Amino acid sequence: METTEVTTFEIEQVRGITVVRFTISELTEANFEAVADELWERLLNRRTRHVVVDLGSIRRIDDMGLATVQSLHDSIEEFNGIAILCRLNSSVMCALSDSGLSKLLHIRPSLNEAIWTF
């Protein structure tokens, strides 16, 4: 029997910057644990320092999803790195604003702008 690994995001290198592109439409209590585990396994345990997080596919985010994004940001900063979020849809931006996280996180409107920030 063949097992298929389910991933919640893709990773690519662009100009020496790690781009994390989510492939799921929701970041919520229902999946935050799987996302957090995958982030640790594929990204954070490597102490990646320059990261762009493309949230373009995320249409819904709740408090646990916000905590996951903040944890990712804080973990990268702990390694003296920078995480930049980009391509946020209006509901995700609203959730970040309502929580106050939009004032703490680095946010750019486009992937290109986020990459060229470094």
Secondary structure, 3 states (H helix, E strand, C coil): CCCCCCCCEEEEEECCEEEEEECCCEECCCCHHHHHHHHHHHCHHHCCCEEEEECCCCCEECHHHHHHHHHHHHHHHHCCCEEEEECCCHHHHHHHHHHCHHHCCEEECCHHHHHHCC
